[in-house]
Amino acid sequence: MTIPLFISESVPKEVSNILRSLEVGMPARYKDYEGTIEFVDDAYITLCITKKPNPPGFRQPYNKCCLLIFPYQWDDLEIEDEHFYDHKAFRGKTNDHPGNEMLPDINER
C-alpha cells in the first residue's frame, strides 16, 4: 500500500523533514509510473522508471530513464507507507544508568 505525500498542505519544516527522510533507491509511484528514487533536492526529485544495461565499452554501466518531479507535482508522488512507521533507531549502550543492567537485551525489547 502506498500513501501520497501531501506536501502542499505541510508547513516548510515538515517539507524539509519529509525530503530528508526520502532515500535513494526507495520505491515510489508518480501517477502511472513506478520506480525508485534517484535524487532528492528542494528543487526536484528524480524517479528512475527504467534501467537497462549498456553494451560493453560505454562510460556508464546503465541507461536510465528518470522523471523529474517538481515541487508543484509532489502531491502526486506516493511512497510505501511502511516508510513512515516508527523504527527503533538507538542501538547504543543502554546500561549506563543504575537499573538498566536489569533490562532485557536491546534486541529482545
Biopython code that builds the backbone (N, CA, C, O; Angstrom):
import numpy as np
from Bio.PDB.StructureBuilder import StructureBuilder

atoms = [
    (1, "MET", "N", (0.837, -1.176, 0.000)),
    (1, "MET", "CA", (0.000, 0.000, 0.000)),
    (1, "MET", "C", (0.884, 1.242, 0.000)),
    (1, "MET", "O", (1.909, 1.284, 0.681)),
    (2, "THR", "N", (0.491, 2.227, -0.749)),
    (2, "THR", "CA", (1.250, 3.470, -0.796)),
    (2, "THR", "C", (0.399, 4.601, -0.257)),
    (2, "THR", "O", (-0.829, 4.523, -0.236)),
    (3, "ILE", "N", (1.066, 5.645, 0.174)),
    (3, "ILE", "CA", (0.364, 6.827, 0.645)),
    (3, "ILE", "C", (0.911, 8.037, -0.092)),
    (3, "ILE", "O", (2.103, 8.100, -0.392)),
    (4, "PRO", "N", (0.036, 9.002, -0.388)),
    (4, "PRO", "CA", (0.522, 10.211, -1.052)),
    (4, "PRO", "C", (1.242, 11.112, -0.060)),
    (4, "PRO", "O", (0.944, 11.096, 1.135)),
    (5, "LEU", "N", (2.176, 11.887, -0.552)),
    (5, "LEU", "CA", (2.867, 12.878, 0.272)),
    (5, "LEU", "C", (2.128, 14.199, 0.109)),
    (5, "LEU", "O", (2.324, 14.892, -0.889)),
    (6, "PHE", "N", (1.292, 14.557, 1.059)),
    (6, "PHE", "CA", (0.521, 15.796, 0.951)),
    (6, "PHE", "C", (1.406, 16.979, 1.317)),
    (6, "PHE", "O", (1.205, 17.637, 2.338)),
    (7, "ILE", "N", (2.378, 17.230, 0.472)),
    (7, "ILE", "CA", (3.373, 18.246, 0.777)),
    (7, "ILE", "C", (2.790, 19.652, 0.677)),
    (7, "ILE", "O", (3.228, 20.538, 1.411)),
    (8, "SER", "N", (1.833, 19.887, -0.192)),
    (8, "SER", "CA", (1.289, 21.240, -0.327)),
    (8, "SER", "C", (0.546, 21.675, 0.928)),
    (8, "SER", "O", (0.378, 22.872, 1.160)),
    (9, "GLU", "N", (0.094, 20.711, 1.749)),
    (9, "GLU", "CA", (-0.612, 21.040, 2.979)),
    (9, "GLU", "C", (0.333, 21.115, 4.172)),
    (9, "GLU", "O", (-0.108, 21.383, 5.289)),
    (10, "SER", "N", (1.605, 20.885, 3.958)),
    (10, "SER", "CA", (2.574, 20.854, 5.044)),
    (10, "SER", "C", (3.236, 22.215, 5.227)),
    (10, "SER", "O", (3.334, 23.016, 4.298)),
    (11, "VAL", "N", (3.683, 22.444, 6.445)),
    (11, "VAL", "CA", (4.456, 23.659, 6.713)),
    (11, "VAL", "C", (5.888, 23.410, 6.248)),
    (11, "VAL", "O", (6.290, 22.253, 6.123)),
    (12, "PRO", "N", (6.666, 24.457, 5.989)),
    (12, "PRO", "CA", (8.026, 24.269, 5.442)),
    (12, "PRO", "C", (8.913, 23.329, 6.259)),
    (12, "PRO", "O", (9.706, 22.585, 5.683)),
    (13, "LYS", "N", (8.795, 23.349, 7.582)),
    (13, "LYS", "CA", (9.628, 22.460, 8.407)),
    (13, "LYS", "C", (9.273, 21.000, 8.141)),
    (13, "LYS", "O", (10.162, 20.151, 8.081)),
    (14, "GLU", "N", (7.974, 20.697, 7.979)),
    (14, "GLU", "CA", (7.559, 19.327, 7.670)),
    (14, "GLU", "C", (8.065, 18.911, 6.296)),
    (14, "GLU", "O", (8.489, 17.770, 6.111)),
    (15, "VAL", "N", (8.024, 19.824, 5.332)),
    (15, "VAL", "CA", (8.526, 19.521, 3.988)),
    (15, "VAL", "C", (9.999, 19.157, 4.065)),
    (15, "VAL", "O", (10.441, 18.196, 3.436)),
    (16, "SER", "N", (10.753, 19.922, 4.831)),
    (16, "SER", "CA", (12.178, 19.641, 4.992)),
    (16, "SER", "C", (12.397, 18.266, 5.606)),
    (16, "SER", "O", (13.276, 17.524, 5.166)),
    (17, "ASN", "N", (11.606, 17.916, 6.622)),
    (17, "ASN", "CA", (11.742, 16.604, 7.263)),
    (17, "ASN", "C", (11.344, 15.475, 6.324)),
    (17, "ASN", "O", (11.981, 14.421, 6.323)),
    (18, "ILE", "N", (10.304, 15.676, 5.527)),
    (18, "ILE", "CA", (9.877, 14.650, 4.570)),
    (18, "ILE", "C", (10.967, 14.434, 3.530)),
    (18, "ILE", "O", (11.293, 13.292, 3.206)),
    (19, "LEU", "N", (11.535, 15.516, 3.005)),
    (19, "LEU", "CA", (12.582, 15.390, 1.990)),
    (19, "LEU", "C", (13.818, 14.703, 2.552)),
    (19, "LEU", "O", (14.453, 13.908, 1.859)),
    (20, "ARG", "N", (14.169, 15.000, 3.806)),
    (20, "ARG", "CA", (15.330, 14.346, 4.408)),
    (20, "ARG", "C", (15.079, 12.865, 4.655)),
    (20, "ARG", "O", (16.021, 12.073, 4.688)),
    (21, "SER", "N", (13.807, 12.483, 4.829)),
    (21, "SER", "CA", (13.517, 11.077, 5.095)),
    (21, "SER", "C", (13.509, 10.231, 3.821)),
    (21, "SER", "O", (13.598, 9.005, 3.900)),
    (22, "LEU", "N", (13.404, 10.863, 2.650)),
    (22, "LEU", "CA", (13.432, 10.113, 1.396)),
    (22, "LEU", "C", (14.860, 9.673, 1.102)),
    (22, "LEU", "O", (15.808, 10.433, 1.298)),
    (23, "GLU", "N", (15.003, 8.447, 0.634)),
    (23, "GLU", "CA", (16.325, 7.886, 0.384)),
    (23, "GLU", "C", (16.444, 7.417, -1.062)),
    (23, "GLU", "O", (15.461, 7.002, -1.676)),
    (24, "VAL", "N", (17.651, 7.488, -1.591)),
    (24, "VAL", "CA", (17.927, 6.979, -2.935)),
    (24, "VAL", "C", (17.681, 5.475, -2.935)),
    (24, "VAL", "O", (18.123, 4.766, -2.031)),
    (25, "GLY", "N", (16.978, 4.996, -3.951)),
    (25, "GLY", "CA", (16.671, 3.577, -4.055)),
    (25, "GLY", "C", (15.325, 3.197, -3.471)),
    (25, "GLY", "O", (14.890, 2.054, -3.612)),
    (26, "MET", "N", (14.659, 4.135, -2.818)),
    (26, "MET", "CA", (13.356, 3.865, -2.211)),
    (26, "MET", "C", (12.298, 3.735, -3.309)),
    (26, "MET", "O", (12.239, 4.582, -4.201)),
    (27, "PRO", "N", (11.456, 2.689, -3.263)),
    (27, "PRO", "CA", (10.408, 2.560, -4.271)),
    (27, "PRO", "C", (9.364, 3.666, -4.115)),
    (27, "PRO", "O", (9.011, 4.051, -3.000)),
    (28, "ALA", "N", (8.876, 4.170, -5.250)),
    (28, "ALA", "CA", (7.886, 5.243, -5.239)),
    (28, "ALA", "C", (7.021, 5.137, -6.486)),
    (28, "ALA", "O", (7.351, 4.419, -7.430)),
    (29, "ARG", "N", (5.907, 5.866, -6.474)),
    (29, "ARG", "CA", (4.987, 5.891, -7.612)),
    (29, "ARG", "C", (4.594, 7.341, -7.876)),
    (29, "ARG", "O", (4.286, 8.096, -6.954)),
    (30, "TYR", "N", (4.611, 7.712, -9.154)),
    (30, "TYR", "CA", (4.135, 9.023, -9.587)),
    (30, "TYR", "C", (3.125, 8.796, -10.697)),
    (30, "TYR", "O", (3.480, 8.354, -11.790)),
    (31, "LYS", "N", (1.874, 9.097, -10.417)),
    (31, "LYS", "CA", (0.759, 8.841, -11.336)),
    (31, "LYS", "C", (0.790, 7.370, -11.759)),
    (31, "LYS", "O", (0.599, 6.496, -10.914)),
    (32, "ASP", "N", (1.025, 7.070, -13.048)),
    (32, "ASP", "CA", (1.041, 5.674, -13.516)),
    (32, "ASP", "C", (2.441, 5.083, -13.563)),
    (32, "ASP", "O", (2.606, 3.940, -13.991)),
    (33, "TYR", "N", (3.441, 5.819, -13.140)),
    (33, "TYR", "CA", (4.830, 5.369, -13.232)),
    (33, "TYR", "C", (5.326, 4.867, -11.879)),
    (33, "TYR", "O", (5.145, 5.521, -10.852)),
    (34, "GLU", "N", (5.955, 3.692, -11.900)),
    (34, "GLU", "CA", (6.565, 3.144, -10.694)),
    (34, "GLU", "C", (8.061, 3.037, -10.914)),
    (34, "GLU", "O", (8.514, 2.698, -12.007)),
    (35, "GLY", "N", (8.824, 3.325, -9.875)),
    (35, "GLY", "CA", (10.269, 3.242, -9.983)),
    (35, "GLY", "C", (10.926, 3.464, -8.644)),
    (35, "GLY", "O", (10.313, 3.277, -7.594)),
    (36, "THR", "N", (12.187, 3.866, -8.692)),
    (36, "THR", "CA", (12.938, 4.125, -7.469)),
    (36, "THR", "C", (13.434, 5.565, -7.477)),
    (36, "THR", "O", (13.694, 6.140, -8.533)),
    (37, "ILE", "N", (13.559, 6.129, -6.303)),
    (37, "ILE", "CA", (14.044, 7.494, -6.167)),
    (37, "ILE", "C", (15.541, 7.511, -6.445)),
    (37, "ILE", "O", (16.293, 6.731, -5.862)),
    (38, "GLU", "N", (15.972, 8.400, -7.335)),
    (38, "GLU", "CA", (17.382, 8.520, -7.703)),
    (38, "GLU", "C", (18.043, 9.751, -7.098)),
    (38, "GLU", "O", (19.244, 9.733, -6.829)),
    (39, "PHE", "N", (17.278, 10.823, -6.879)),
    (39, "PHE", "CA", (17.849, 12.070, -6.383)),
    (39, "PHE", "C", (16.765, 12.857, -5.664)),
    (39, "PHE", "O", (15.620, 12.900, -6.114)),
    (40, "VAL", "N", (17.127, 13.483, -4.540)),
    (40, "VAL", "CA", (16.183, 14.299, -3.772)),
    (40, "VAL", "C", (16.818, 15.657, -3.502)),
    (40, "VAL", "O", (17.949, 15.743, -3.024)),
    (41, "ASP", "N", (16.077, 16.713, -3.815)),
    (41, "ASP", "CA", (16.550, 18.071, -3.573)),
    (41, "ASP", "C", (15.329, 18.953, -3.333)),
    (41, "ASP", "O", (14.200, 18.530, -3.581)),
    (42, "ASP", "N", (15.548, 20.169, -2.855)),
    (42, "ASP", "CA", (14.439, 21.107, -2.664)),
    (42, "ASP", "C", (13.822, 21.519, -3.992)),
    (42, "ASP", "O", (12.649, 21.889, -4.039)),
    (43, "ALA", "N", (14.596, 21.459, -5.074)),
    (43, "ALA", "CA", (14.123, 21.902, -6.385)),
    (43, "ALA", "C", (13.346, 20.816, -7.128)),
    (43, "ALA", "O", (12.395, 21.125, -7.847)),
    (44, "TYR", "N", (13.731, 19.559, -6.969)),
    (44, "TYR", "CA", (13.046, 18.464, -7.652)),
    (44, "TYR", "C", (13.479, 17.119, -7.070)),
    (44, "TYR", "O", (14.474, 17.016, -6.353)),
    (45, "ILE", "N", (12.698, 16.097, -7.405)),
    (45, "ILE", "CA", (13.002, 14.702, -7.067)),
    (45, "ILE", "C", (13.040, 13.951, -8.387)),
    (45, "ILE", "O", (12.193, 14.187, -9.249)),
    (46, "THR", "N", (14.007, 13.046, -8.568)),
    (46, "THR", "CA", (14.014, 12.226, -9.777)),
    (46, "THR", "C", (13.577, 10.816, -9.429)),
    (46, "THR", "O", (13.977, 10.256, -8.409)),
    (47, "LEU", "N", (12.752, 10.257, -10.294)),
    (47, "LEU", "CA", (12.229, 8.905, -10.147)),
    (47, "LEU", "C", (12.677, 8.095, -11.354)),
    (47, "LEU", "O", (12.277, 8.388, -12.480)),
    (48, "CYS", "N", (13.504, 7.077, -11.129)),
    (48, "CYS", "CA", (14.003, 6.226, -12.209)),
    (48, "CYS", "C", (12.938, 5.179, -12.520)),
    (48, "CYS", "O", (12.597, 4.359, -11.668)),
    (49, "ILE", "N", (12.409, 5.213, -13.755)),
    (49, "ILE", "CA", (11.336, 4.286, -14.104)),
    (49, "ILE", "C", (11.820, 3.105, -14.941)),
    (49, "ILE", "O", (11.153, 2.071, -14.969)),
    (50, "THR", "N", (12.952, 3.224, -15.620)),
    (50, "THR", "CA", (13.552, 2.081, -16.319)),
    (50, "THR", "C", (15.064, 2.144, -16.181)),
    (50, "THR", "O", (15.658, 3.217, -16.079)),
    (51, "LYS", "N", (15.666, 0.966, -16.182)),
    (51, "LYS", "CA", (17.125, 0.863, -16.053)),
    (51, "LYS", "C", (17.569, -0.323, -16.901)),
    (51, "LYS", "O", (17.247, -1.471, -16.599)),
    (52, "LYS", "N", (18.318, -0.029, -17.972)),
    (52, "LYS", "CA", (18.781, -1.080, -18.878)),
    (52, "LYS", "C", (20.300, -1.064, -18.938)),
    (52, "LYS", "O", (20.900, 0.010, -18.945)),
    (53, "PRO", "N", (20.935, -2.230, -18.981)),
    (53, "PRO", "CA", (22.404, -2.254, -19.055)),
    (53, "PRO", "C", (22.896, -1.767, -20.417)),
    (53, "PRO", "O", (22.292, -2.056, -21.450)),
    (54, "ASN", "N", (23.983, -1.035, -20.400)),
    (54, "ASN", "CA", (24.624, -0.575, -21.637)),
    (54, "ASN", "C", (25.563, -1.659, -22.155)),
    (54, "ASN", "O", (26.051, -2.477, -21.375)),
    (55, "PRO", "N", (25.820, -1.675, -23.462)),
    (55, "PRO", "CA", (26.799, -2.618, -24.012)),
    (55, "PRO", "C", (28.196, -2.325, -23.458)),
    (55, "PRO", "O", (28.456, -1.212, -22.999)),
    (56, "PRO", "N", (29.088, -3.301, -23.496)),
    (56, "PRO", "CA", (30.459, -3.072, -23.015)),
    (56, "PRO", "C", (31.125, -1.922, -23.773)),
    (56, "PRO", "O", (30.881, -1.729, -24.964)),
    (57, "GLY", "N", (31.955, -1.174, -23.082)),
    (57, "GLY", "CA", (32.657, -0.060, -23.694)),
    (57, "GLY", "C", (32.009, 1.289, -23.446)),
    (57, "GLY", "O", (32.618, 2.319, -23.735)),
    (58, "PHE", "N", (30.802, 1.313, -22.924)),
    (58, "PHE", "CA", (30.151, 2.583, -22.625)),
    (58, "PHE", "C", (30.688, 3.137, -21.311)),
    (58, "PHE", "O", (31.137, 2.390, -20.441)),
    (59, "ARG", "N", (30.633, 4.439, -21.187)),
    (59, "ARG", "CA", (31.152, 5.086, -19.980)),
    (59, "ARG", "C", (30.307, 4.725, -18.754)),
    (59, "ARG", "O", (30.856, 4.456, -17.686)),
    (60, "GLN", "N", (29.004, 4.718, -18.895)),
    (60, "GLN", "CA", (28.098, 4.388, -17.792)),
    (60, "GLN", "C", (27.612, 2.949, -17.931)),
    (60, "GLN", "O", (27.346, 2.501, -19.046)),
    (61, "PRO", "N", (27.490, 2.218, -16.828)),
    (61, "PRO", "CA", (27.063, 0.818, -16.928)),
    (61, "PRO", "C", (25.582, 0.660, -17.261)),
    (61, "PRO", "O", (25.181, -0.373, -17.798)),
    (62, "TYR", "N", (24.757, 1.671, -16.949)),
    (62, "TYR", "CA", (23.317, 1.555, -17.176)),
    (62, "TYR", "C", (22.785, 2.767, -17.925)),
    (62, "TYR", "O", (23.317, 3.872, -17.817)),
    (63, "ASN", "N", (21.727, 2.533, -18.684)),
    (63, "ASN", "CA", (20.972, 3.580, -19.336)),
    (63, "ASN", "C", (19.683, 3.730, -18.537)),
    (63, "ASN", "O", (18.864, 2.812, -18.502)),
    (64, "LYS", "N", (19.502, 4.878, -17.898)),
    (64, "LYS", "CA", (18.349, 5.090, -17.026)),
    (64, "LYS", "C", (17.425, 6.135, -17.615)),
    (64, "LYS", "O", (17.865, 7.121, -18.207)),
    (65, "CYS", "N", (16.128, 5.900, -17.439)),
    (65, "CYS", "CA", (15.113, 6.885, -17.800)),
    (65, "CYS", "C", (14.492, 7.365, -16.492)),
    (65, "CYS", "O", (13.853, 6.593, -15.776)),
    (66, "CYS", "N", (14.684, 8.639, -16.190)),
    (66, "CYS", "CA", (14.202, 9.194, -14.925)),
    (66, "CYS", "C", (13.222, 10.334, -15.183)),
    (66, "CYS", "O", (13.366, 11.092, -16.142)),
    (67, "LEU", "N", (12.232, 10.438, -14.319)),
    (67, "LEU", "CA", (11.278, 11.537, -14.362)),
    (67, "LEU", "C", (11.704, 12.612, -13.377)),
    (67, "LEU", "O", (12.088, 12.309, -12.248)),
    (68, "LEU", "N", (11.638, 13.851, -13.796)),
    (68, "LEU", "CA", (11.837, 14.972, -12.881)),
    (68, "LEU", "C", (10.481, 15.318, -12.287)),
    (68, "LEU", "O", (9.519, 15.561, -13.015)),
    (69, "ILE", "N", (10.411, 15.339, -10.977)),
    (69, "ILE", "CA", (9.164, 15.670, -10.297)),
    (69, "ILE", "C", (9.407, 16.969, -9.531)),
    (69, "ILE", "O", (10.147, 16.997, -8.548)),
    (70, "PHE", "N", (8.776, 18.032, -9.995)),
    (70, "PHE", "CA", (8.973, 19.353, -9.417)),
    (70, "PHE", "C", (8.046, 19.556, -8.219)),
    (70, "PHE", "O", (7.082, 18.808, -8.058)),
    (71, "PRO", "N", (8.321, 20.555, -7.374)),
    (71, "PRO", "CA", (7.540, 20.736, -6.146)),
    (71, "PRO", "C", (6.028, 20.820, -6.350)),
    (71, "PRO", "O", (5.273, 20.317, -5.518)),
    (72, "TYR", "N", (5.575, 21.437, -7.423)),
    (72, "TYR", "CA", (4.130, 21.524, -7.631)),
    (72, "TYR", "C", (3.518, 20.163, -7.989)),
    (72, "TYR", "O", (2.295, 20.023, -7.986)),
    (73, "GLN", "N", (4.353, 19.154, -8.298)),
    (73, "GLN", "CA", (3.875, 17.811, -8.632)),
    (73, "GLN", "C", (4.045, 16.826, -7.473)),
    (73, "GLN", "O", (3.642, 15.669, -7.594)),
    (74, "TRP", "N", (4.629, 17.256, -6.359)),
    (74, "TRP", "CA", (4.938, 16.339, -5.267)),
    (74, "TRP", "C", (3.700, 15.722, -4.627)),
    (74, "TRP", "O", (3.794, 14.665, -4.004)),
    (75, "ASP", "N", (2.541, 16.365, -4.769)),
    (75, "ASP", "CA", (1.325, 15.785, -4.196)),
    (75, "ASP", "C", (0.916, 14.501, -4.909)),
    (75, "ASP", "O", (0.183, 13.692, -4.339)),
    (76, "ASP", "N", (1.370, 14.298, -6.137)),
    (76, "ASP", "CA", (1.052, 13.074, -6.874)),
    (76, "ASP", "C", (2.065, 11.962, -6.620)),
    (76, "ASP", "O", (1.902, 10.852, -7.125)),
    (77, "LEU", "N", (3.104, 12.246, -5.847)),
    (77, "LEU", "CA", (4.134, 11.252, -5.534)),
    (77, "LEU", "C", (3.683, 10.408, -4.347)),
    (77, "LEU", "O", (3.262, 10.946, -3.323)),
    (78, "GLU", "N", (3.770, 9.089, -4.484)),
    (78, "GLU", "CA", (3.386, 8.168, -3.417)),
    (78, "GLU", "C", (4.566, 7.275, -3.082)),
    (78, "GLU", "O", (5.299, 6.833, -3.966)),
    (79, "ILE", "N", (4.742, 7.015, -1.784)),
    (79, "ILE", "CA", (5.781, 6.087, -1.345)),
    (79, "ILE", "C", (5.148, 5.048, -0.441)),
    (79, "ILE", "O", (4.008, 5.203, -0.004)),
    (80, "GLU", "N", (5.900, 3.975, -0.159)),
    (80, "GLU", "CA", (5.390, 2.899, 0.687)),
    (80, "GLU", "C", (5.067, 3.435, 2.073)),
    (80, "GLU", "O", (5.839, 4.208, 2.641)),
    (81, "ASP", "N", (3.917, 3.021, 2.622)),
    (81, "ASP", "CA", (3.514, 3.531, 3.924)),
    (81, "ASP", "C", (4.400, 3.029, 5.053)),
    (81, "ASP", "O", (4.475, 3.675, 6.099)),
    (82, "GLU", "N", (5.069, 1.905, 4.877)),
    (82, "GLU", "CA", (5.943, 1.394, 5.934)),
    (82, "GLU", "C", (7.127, 2.317, 6.192)),
    (82, "GLU", "O", (7.788, 2.205, 7.224)),
    (83, "HIS", "N", (7.396, 3.224, 5.264)),
    (83, "HIS", "CA", (8.496, 4.171, 5.437)),
    (83, "HIS", "C", (8.254, 5.097, 6.627)),
    (83, "HIS", "O", (9.206, 5.554, 7.259)),
    (84, "PHE", "N", (6.987, 5.375, 6.937)),
    (84, "PHE", "CA", (6.670, 6.322, 7.996)),
    (84, "PHE", "C", (6.397, 5.658, 9.341)),
    (84, "PHE", "O", (6.056, 6.351, 10.300)),
    (85, "TYR", "N", (6.535, 4.336, 9.442)),
    (85, "TYR", "CA", (6.370, 3.675, 10.733)),
    (85, "TYR", "C", (7.539, 4.025, 11.626)),
    (85, "TYR", "O", (8.642, 4.297, 11.153)),
    (86, "ASP", "N", (7.284, 4.017, 12.931)),
    (86, "ASP", "CA", (8.361, 4.265, 13.888)),
    (86, "ASP", "C", (9.278, 3.060, 13.937)),
    (86, "ASP", "O", (8.830, 1.930, 14.134)),
    (87, "HIS", "N", (10.542, 3.306, 13.760)),
    (87, "HIS", "CA", (11.551, 2.267, 13.875)),
    (87, "HIS", "C", (12.483, 2.653, 15.007)),
    (87, "HIS", "O", (12.857, 3.817, 15.149)),
    (88, "LYS", "N", (12.852, 1.671, 15.805)),
    (88, "LYS", "CA", (13.780, 1.946, 16.888)),
    (88, "LYS", "C", (15.152, 2.205, 16.281)),
    (88, "LYS", "O", (15.730, 1.328, 15.638)),
    (89, "ALA", "N", (15.666, 3.408, 16.487)),
    (89, "ALA", "CA", (16.918, 3.791, 15.855)),
    (89, "ALA", "C", (18.118, 3.635, 16.778)),
    (89, "ALA", "O", (19.249, 3.522, 16.307)),
    (90, "PHE", "N", (17.884, 3.627, 18.090)),
    (90, "PHE", "CA", (19.006, 3.598, 19.021)),
    (90, "PHE", "C", (19.552, 2.189, 19.174)),
    (90, "PHE", "O", (18.813, 1.261, 19.500)),
    (91, "ARG", "N", (20.839, 2.034, 18.939)),
    (91, "ARG", "CA", (21.499, 0.737, 19.096)),
    (91, "ARG", "C", (22.730, 0.867, 19.986)),
    (91, "ARG", "O", (23.622, 0.019, 19.944)),
    (92, "GLY", "N", (22.780, 1.923, 20.790)),
    (92, "GLY", "CA", (23.958, 2.171, 21.612)),
    (92, "GLY", "C", (23.928, 1.414, 22.924)),
    (92, "GLY", "O", (23.107, 0.518, 23.121)),
    (93, "LYS", "N", (24.817, 1.777, 23.804)),
    (93, "LYS", "CA", (24.932, 1.143, 25.113)),
    (93, "LYS", "C", (23.783, 1.616, 25.998)),
    (93, "LYS", "O", (23.497, 2.811, 26.063)),
    (94, "THR", "N", (23.128, 0.681, 26.674)),
    (94, "THR", "CA", (21.960, 1.037, 27.474)),
    (94, "THR", "C", (22.170, 0.859, 28.965)),
    (94, "THR", "O", (21.273, 1.187, 29.741)),
    (95, "ASN", "N", (23.305, 0.358, 29.396)),
    (95, "ASN", "CA", (23.494, 0.101, 30.820)),
    (95, "ASN", "C", (24.326, 1.183, 31.492)),
    (95, "ASN", "O", (25.098, 0.885, 32.403)),
    (96, "ASP", "N", (24.187, 2.420, 31.066)),
    (96, "ASP", "CA", (24.960, 3.494, 31.645)),
    (96, "ASP", "C", (24.238, 4.177, 32.804)),
    (96, "ASP", "O", (24.758, 5.151, 33.348)),
    (97, "HIS", "N", (23.052, 3.697, 33.203)),
    (97, "HIS", "CA", (22.313, 4.226, 34.343)),
    (97, "HIS", "C", (22.006, 3.087, 35.308)),
    (97, "HIS", "O", (21.847, 1.946, 34.874)),
    (98, "PRO", "N", (21.919, 3.367, 36.594)),
    (98, "PRO", "CA", (21.592, 2.310, 37.555)),
    (98, "PRO", "C", (20.244, 1.681, 37.232)),
    (98, "PRO", "O", (19.262, 2.385, 36.996)),
    (99, "GLY", "N", (20.203, 0.389, 37.223)),
    (99, "GLY", "CA", (18.969, -0.342, 36.944)),
    (99, "GLY", "C", (18.843, -0.795, 35.509)),
    (99, "GLY", "O", (18.084, -1.723, 35.231)),
    (100, "ASN", "N", (19.560, -0.174, 34.581)),
    (100, "ASN", "CA", (19.463, -0.572, 33.182)),
    (100, "ASN", "C", (20.039, -1.956, 32.933)),
    (100, "ASN", "O", (19.659, -2.620, 31.969)),
    (101, "GLU", "N", (20.951, -2.398, 33.790)),
    (101, "GLU", "CA", (21.512, -3.735, 33.594)),
    (101, "GLU", "C", (20.464, -4.820, 33.823)),
    (101, "GLU", "O", (20.668, -5.966, 33.421)),
    (102, "MET", "N", (19.340, -4.474, 34.468)),
    (102, "MET", "CA", (18.274, -5.453, 34.691)),
    (102, "MET", "C", (17.327, -5.538, 33.495)),
    (102, "MET", "O", (16.501, -6.449, 33.427)),
    (103, "LEU", "N", (17.435, -4.607, 32.559)),
    (103, "LEU", "CA", (16.575, -4.630, 31.378)),
    (103, "LEU", "C", (17.005, -5.750, 30.439)),
    (103, "LEU", "O", (18.174, -6.134, 30.431)),
    (104, "PRO", "N", (16.059, -6.285, 29.632)),
    (104, "PRO", "CA", (16.455, -7.297, 28.646)),
    (104, "PRO", "C", (17.364, -6.686, 27.586)),
    (104, "PRO", "O", (17.448, -5.466, 27.447)),
    (105, "ASP", "N", (18.034, -7.547, 26.849)),
    (105, "ASP", "CA", (18.931, -7.114, 25.783)),
    (105, "ASP", "C", (18.174, -6.233, 24.792)),
    (105, "ASP", "O", (16.973, -6.417, 24.595)),
    (106, "ILE", "N", (18.856, -5.287, 24.172)),
    (106, "ILE", "CA", (18.228, -4.324, 23.264)),
    (106, "ILE", "C", (17.500, -5.012, 22.118)),
    (106, "ILE", "O", (16.475, -4.505, 21.663)),
    (107, "ASN", "N", (17.987, -6.138, 21.641)),
    (107, "ASN", "CA", (17.346, -6.847, 20.530)),
    (107, "ASN", "C", (16.125, -7.634, 20.968)),
    (107, "ASN", "O", (15.342, -8.067, 20.123)),
    (108, "GLU", "N", (15.943, -7.830, 22.270)),
    (108, "GLU", "CA", (14.801, -8.601, 22.776)),
    (108, "GLU", "C", (13.658, -7.707, 23.225)),
    (108, "GLU", "O", (12.624, -8.218, 23.657)),
    (109, "ARG", "N", (13.804, -6.401, 23.139)),
    (109, "ARG", "CA", (12.737, -5.487, 23.573)),
    (109, "ARG", "C", (11.700, -5.315, 22.513)),
    (109, "ARG", "O", (10.731, -4.581, 22.711)),
]
sb = StructureBuilder()
sb.init_structure("model")
sb.init_model(0)
sb.init_chain("A")
sb.init_seg("    ")
for serial, (resi, resn, name, xyz) in enumerate(atoms, 1):
    if name == "N":
        sb.init_residue(resn, " ", resi, " ")
    sb.init_atom(name, np.array(xyz, "f"), 0.0, 1.0, " ", f" {name:<3s}", serial, name[0])
structure = sb.get_structure()
